């Protein structure tokens, strides 16, 4: 099968990482895989002038690292930032949109480019996006593949109930931990990302509430970009910028609790699954995969979106368990994800592509 992924500007985001995993897996299964994306748009002149005037130098557009680097795949970056058109894309059996804007591009491609599929990894009705256009892509007659039951239910609200569900997974060679006990200093961790839907503002409010109850509290966070100054950070916060995968595993394994305060647009929340693989119980809002996977007060705790008090209570419950009680919850968190594998998910993704082709057969 000839498969083309049409991507936005590639980077180190979780969404690009998942696409890279499936593209590599399909290639290793024997499929002919191509990825097409635009380069980053040029830096606007006013921003260049501001950078120069403030002494930061004249910015030069450089290619940023991405999860596609070093995979040996056929990744074609077009000459400038613009919509992807027919001449950019090889003829194929399947062509896959991976973001709302790429869905617009894929929808306009000719039939020779393949059966049109939309890999939906989130409900992308973000304030910084043109919501009407985003919503319109969910109503397009593209076969949709989603990553969580919650997201599949959202797609049904747009009139599409025939959606392929392919859950994300975790690489147990990257993310693992031997059975362990609680930390000497109560420790919580979370992903630092300043996009509003990630809920970092909520996580920081939870930390503030907990600092009033625990005289010593260690807070770990990592992210792909440094804090911009948008939020006031607690003195207890240890921030790690773009740590290597083995370092991320170590950070998860140092946490008594992993906090996920995402809002409703979160499609999956892969860090929650990775944390559980490292035996860290998760306290999460009722979004994405945690909504399906967490049983309250068994392998973690769920709370309503933006409910800082309930999230703080969930974290406090875990931090105040005795050693044996915490170990039992930690083990249940690990058992929740131990059977997952990217190999299995990749086979489901392949089956979803085959299903899309069958649906589009004449007659």
C-alpha positions in Angstrom: 0.0 0.0 0.0 1.2 3.5 -0.9 0.6 5.9 2.0 1.1 9.6 2.2 1.0 11.7 5.4 0.3 15.4 5.0 1.6 17.3 8.0 1.8 20.9 9.2 5.2 22.3 10.2 7.0 19.4 11.9 8.4 19.8 15.4 8.9 18.0 18.7 5.2 18.0 19.6 3.4 14.8 20.8 1.2 14.8 17.7 4.1 14.7 15.3 5.7 12.0 17.5 2.7 9.7 17.1 2.6 10.3 13.3 6.3 9.4 13.2 5.8 6.2 15.1 3.0 5.1 12.7 4.9 6.2 9.6 8.0 4.2 10.7 5.9 1.2 11.6 4.0 1.1 8.3 7.3 1.4 6.5 8.7 -1.5 8.4 5.6 -3.5 7.5 6.5 -3.1 3.9 4.3 -0.2 2.9 5.6 2.7 0.7 5.4 5.7 3.0 5.9 9.4 2.1 5.5 12.4 4.4 4.9 15.9 3.0 5.1 19.1 5.0 5.7 22.9 4.6 8.7 24.6 6.2 8.2 27.1 9.0 6.8 30.4 7.8 9.3 33.3 7.6 9.8 35.5 10.7 7.6 38.7 10.1 9.6 41.9 9.5 8.3 43.6 12.6 9.5 40.8 14.8 12.9 40.8 13.1 13.2 44.6 13.7 12.1 44.2 17.4 14.7 41.4 17.9 17.4 43.6 16.4 16.5 46.7 18.3 16.4 44.9 21.6 19.9 43.4 21.1 18.8 39.9 20.4 20.2 40.0 16.8 18.6 39.6 13.4 16.6 36.3 13.5 17.3 33.8 10.8 14.7 31.1 10.0 16.2 27.8 10.8 14.8 24.3 10.5 13.7 23.1 14.0 14.3 19.5 15.1 11.4 17.1 14.9 10.4 13.6 15.7 10.9 12.6 12.1 14.7 13.3 12.2 16.9 10.2 11.7 14.1 7.8 10.9 15.2 7.2 7.3 11.7 8.0 5.9 10.9 9.8 2.7 10.0 13.2 4.2 9.5 16.0 1.6 9.5 19.6 2.7 8.1 21.9 0.1 9.9 25.1 -0.9 8.0 27.6 1.2 5.1 27.8 3.7 1.8 27.4 1.7 -1.0 24.9 1.3 0.0 21.4 0.0 -1.3 20.9 -3.5 -1.5 17.9 -6.0 2.0 18.6 -7.5 3.5 18.2 -4.0 2.0 14.8 -3.3 2.8 11.4 -5.0 0.0 9.3 -6.3 -1.0 6.8 -3.6 -3.6 4.5 -2.2 -4.2 6.6 1.0 -3.5 10.2 1.9 -3.8 11.2 5.5 -4.5 14.6 7.0 -2.9 15.1 10.4 -4.2 18.5 11.6 -7.3 20.7 10.8 -5.4 22.8 8.2 -4.0 19.7 6.5 -7.5 18.3 6.3 -8.4 21.3 4.1 -5.4 20.6 1.9 -6.2 16.9 1.6 -9.8 17.5 0.9 -8.8 19.5 -2.2 -6.4 16.9 -3.6 -7.3 14.8 -6.7 -8.5 11.2 -6.5 -5.1 9.9 -7.7 -3.5 11.0 -4.5 -5.5 8.3 -2.6 -8.4 7.6 -0.4 -8.7 10.6 2.0 -8.2 9.9 5.7 -8.2 12.3 8.7 -6.1 11.3 11.7 -7.8 13.3 14.4 -5.6 13.6 17.6 -7.5 16.4 19.3 -10.6 18.5 19.2 -8.8 21.5 17.8 -11.3 24.2 18.5 -8.6 26.4 20.0 -9.1 30.1 20.5 -6.1 30.9 18.3 -7.6 28.8 15.4 -10.4 29.8 13.0 -13.0 27.7 14.8 -15.5 27.8 11.9 -12.9 26.3 9.6 -11.8 23.7 12.1 -15.4 22.6 12.7 -16.0 22.3 9.0 -13.1 19.8 8.7 -14.8 17.5 11.1 -17.8 17.4 8.8 -15.8 16.6 5.7 -16.3 13.1 4.1 -12.9 11.9 5.1 -12.5 8.6 7.0 -11.5 9.5 10.5 -9.1 7.7 12.8 -9.1 8.9 16.4 -7.0 8.1 19.4 -9.5 7.9 22.3 -13.1 6.9 22.8 -13.9 10.4 24.1 -12.6 11.9 20.8 -14.6 9.3 18.8 -17.7 10.4 20.6 -16.9 14.0 19.8 -16.7 13.1 16.1 -20.1 11.5 16.3 -21.5 14.8 17.4 -20.4 16.2 14.0 -22.4 13.5 12.3 -19.7 10.8 11.7 -20.3 7.6 13.7 -18.1 5.4 11.5 -14.8 6.3 13.1 -11.8 4.0 13.6 -10.5 4.1 17.1 -6.7 3.5 17.4 -5.5 4.2 20.9 -2.0 5.5 21.6 0.5 3.3 23.4 3.7 3.4 25.3 7.2 2.0 24.4 8.0 -0.2 27.4 11.7 -0.2 26.4 11.7 3.6 26.9 9.3 4.0 29.8 9.5 1.6 32.7 10.3 1.3 36.4 10.9 -1.5 38.8 8.4 -1.6 41.7 9.3 1.3 44.0 8.1 3.1 47.1 7.3 6.7 47.8 9.9 9.5 47.7 11.4 10.9 50.9 10.1 14.3 49.8 6.6 14.3 48.4 7.0 14.8 44.7 4.5 15.6 41.9 5.2 16.2 38.2 3.4 17.6 35.2 4.0 18.6 31.6 4.8 22.3 31.1 3.1 23.7 28.0 1.7 27.2 27.8 -1.2 26.3 25.4 -4.4 27.1 27.4 -5.9 23.6 26.8 -3.0 22.0 28.6 -4.1 23.6 31.9 -0.7 24.5 33.3 -2.4 27.5 35.0 -4.6 25.0 36.8 -1.6 22.7 37.7 0.2 25.7 39.2 -2.9 26.6 41.3 -3.0 23.0 42.5 0.7 23.3 43.5 -0.1 26.5 45.4 -2.9 24.7 47.4 -0.6 21.8 48.2 2.3 24.0 49.4 0.0 25.2 52.2 -0.5 21.6 53.4 3.0 20.2 52.9 6.0 21.9 54.4 8.3 20.3 51.8 7.1 19.6 48.3 9.1 18.8 45.2 7.6 19.8 41.9 9.0 18.5 38.6 8.0 19.7 35.1 9.4 19.3 31.6 8.5 20.9 28.3 9.8 21.5 24.8 10.0 25.3 25.3 11.2 27.3 28.3 8.7 29.2 30.5 8.1 32.6 28.9 7.1 34.4 32.1 3.4 34.0 31.4 2.9 32.3 34.8 4.4 32.9 38.2 6.3 29.7 39.0 6.8 28.3 42.5 10.2 28.2 44.0 9.8 24.4 44.4 9.6 23.9 40.6 12.4 22.0 38.8 12.0 22.6 35.1 13.7 20.4 32.5 13.9 21.7 28.9 13.5 19.0 26.2 15.0 16.2 28.2 16.2 13.0 26.5 13.7 10.1 26.5 15.7 8.2 29.2 15.8 11.4 31.3 12.0 11.7 31.0 11.6 8.1 32.2 13.8 9.0 35.3 11.6 12.1 35.9 8.4 10.1 35.8 10.0 7.5 38.1 10.8 10.2 40.7 7.1 11.2 41.0 4.7 10.1 43.7 1.9 11.6 41.5 1.7 12.7 37.9 -0.7 15.6 37.5 -2.7 16.1 34.2 -4.8 19.2 34.3 -5.8 19.4 30.7 -9.0 20.9 29.4 -11.5 19.4 27.0 -9.6 19.8 23.8 -7.0 17.2 25.0 -7.3 14.2 22.7 -5.3 11.6 24.5 -2.7 12.7 27.1 0.2 10.4 26.3 2.3 11.6 29.2 -0.3 10.2 31.6 0.2 6.8 30.0 4.0 7.1 30.1 3.9 8.1 33.8 1.8 5.0 34.6 4.3 2.8 32.8 6.9 4.3 35.2 4.6 3.4 38.1 3.4 6.9 38.9 -0.3 7.1 39.7 -2.1 9.9 37.8 -4.5 12.6 39.0 -6.2 13.9 35.9 -9.1 15.9 34.7 -11.9 14.0 32.9 -10.4 14.3 29.4 -8.9 12.0 26.7 -7.4 8.7 27.7 -7.4 9.1 31.5 -11.2 9.4 31.4 -11.2 5.8 30.1 -8.3 4.4 32.0 -8.5 5.8 35.6 -10.7 4.2 38.2 -10.9 6.7 41.0 -8.9 5.9 44.2 -7.7 2.6 42.6 -5.0 3.5 40.0 -5.4 7.3 40.3 -8.0 10.0 40.6 -10.2 11.9 38.2 -11.6 15.4 38.7 -13.7 17.8 36.7 -12.0 20.2 34.3 -10.7 23.3 36.0 -11.6 21.9 39.5 -8.4 22.8 41.3 -9.7 21.9 44.7 -10.7 18.3 43.6 -7.4 17.9 41.8 -5.5 19.0 44.9 -7.5 16.6 47.0 -6.6 13.8 44.7 -2.9 14.6 44.8 -3.1 15.0 48.6 -4.8 11.6 48.9 -1.9 9.9 47.1 0.8 11.8 48.9 -0.6 10.9 52.3 -1.1 7.2 51.7 1.2 5.0 53.7 4.0 3.1 51.9 2.0 -0.2 51.4 -1.1 1.6 50.2 0.9 3.8 47.8 2.7 0.8 46.4 -0.7 -0.9 45.7 -2.0 2.1 43.8 1.3 2.4 41.9 1.1 -1.3 40.9 -2.5 -0.9 39.6 -1.4 2.2 37.6 1.4 0.1 36.0 -0.9 -2.8 35.3 -3.3 -0.4 33.5 -0.8 0.1 30.7 1.5 -2.9 30.9 -0.2 -4.8 28.0 -0.2 -1.8 25.6 2.2 -1.8 22.7 2.9 0.4 19.7 3.2 -2.7 17.6 -0.5 -3.6 18.3 -1.6 0.0 17.8 0.3 0.1 14.4 -1.6 -3.0 13.3 -4.9 -1.3 14.2 -3.8 1.8 12.3 -3.0 -0.3 9.2 -6.4 -2.0 9.5 -8.1 1.4 9.7 -6.4 2.4 6.5 -7.5 -0.8 4.8 -11.0 -0.2 6.1 -11.0 3.3 4.6 -9.9 1.8 1.2 -12.7 -0.8 1.3 -15.3 1.9 2.2 -14.3 3.8 -1.0 -14.5 0.9 -3.4 -16.9 1.5 -6.3 -20.4 0.2 -5.7 
